[in-house]
Amino acid sequence: MYPRSKEVAIVNGLLQRHAVVGILGARQAGKSTLARLVAQTRTEPVTLFDLENDEGLARLADPMLALKGLRGLVILDEIQRRPDLYRALRVLVDRPDHLS
């Protein structure tokens, strides 16, 4: 596997400054792998939703309910499968208490 320590450091740096960070790239470029590597470096809770998995999709049937109580790092892998989630994310991130 390609060593990704530089990319992990970049994503962690972005997460220090921004509430939402997107990892974009071509198919099979390693976006999901990078997200999981970043998760392994974090000390706070990590919640992963894999939206190519029916279970992950079911967990987000009501996005506000599923996401509003989460703290720490939340990974929405394959989010393009549920574009409606962007609206819920904006609402949640814009809340004054989103970092508490």
C-alpha positions in Angstrom: 0.0 0.0 0.0 1.1 3.5 -0.8 2.3 5.3 2.4 0.0 8.1 3.1 1.5 9.8 6.2 1.7 13.2 4.4 -1.9 13.0 3.3 -3.1 11.9 6.8 -1.2 14.9 8.3 -2.8 17.3 5.7 -6.4 16.0 6.5 -5.7 16.2 10.3 -4.5 19.8 9.8 -7.6 20.7 7.9 -9.8 19.1 10.6 -8.2 21.4 13.1 -9.5 24.4 11.2 -12.7 23.3 9.6 -15.8 21.5 10.8 -16.2 19.7 7.5 -13.5 18.3 5.2 -14.1 16.5 1.9 -11.8 14.0 0.3 -12.2 14.1 -3.4 -10.6 12.1 -6.1 -11.0 9.5 -8.9 -12.5 6.1 -8.4 -10.2 3.7 -6.6 -7.7 6.4 -5.7 -7.7 5.6 -2.0 -10.2 8.1 -0.5 -11.9 5.6 1.8 -8.5 4.2 2.8 -7.3 7.7 3.6 -10.4 8.4 5.7 -9.9 5.2 7.7 -6.2 6.0 8.2 -7.1 9.5 9.5 -9.7 7.8 11.8 -6.9 5.6 13.3 -4.9 8.7 14.3 -7.7 10.4 16.2 -8.2 10.3 19.9 -11.9 11.4 19.9 -14.8 9.1 19.0 -15.1 8.1 15.4 -18.3 7.2 13.7 -18.3 5.7 10.2 -21.2 5.5 7.8 -20.5 3.5 4.7 -23.2 4.5 2.2 -22.4 1.6 -0.1 -23.6 -0.7 2.7 -27.4 -1.0 3.2 -26.8 -0.9 7.0 -25.1 2.5 6.7 -27.9 3.8 4.5 -30.5 2.6 7.0 -28.7 4.3 9.9 -29.1 7.6 8.0 -32.8 7.2 7.2 -33.4 10.3 9.4 -30.2 12.2 9.0 -30.9 14.8 11.6 -31.7 12.2 14.2 -28.7 10.0 13.3 -26.1 12.8 13.2 -27.2 15.5 15.7 -26.0 13.7 18.9 -22.6 12.5 17.4 -19.4 14.0 18.7 -15.9 13.5 17.4 -15.0 12.5 13.8 -17.9 11.5 11.6 -17.0 9.8 8.3 -19.6 9.7 5.6 -18.0 7.4 3.0 -19.7 7.6 -0.5 -21.8 10.6 0.5 -22.5 11.3 -3.1 -25.1 8.5 -2.9 -27.2 10.6 -0.5 -26.9 14.3 -1.7 -29.8 15.2 0.7 -27.2 14.8 3.6 -25.5 18.0 2.6 -28.5 20.0 3.8 -28.5 18.3 7.2 -24.8 18.7 7.6 -25.0 22.5 6.9 -27.8 22.8 9.5 -25.8 20.8 12.1 -22.5 22.5 11.5 -24.0 26.0 11.6 -25.5 25.4 15.1 -23.5 27.2 17.8 -23.1 24.1 19.9 -21.7 21.8 17.1 -18.3 21.8 18.7 -19.4 21.0 22.2 
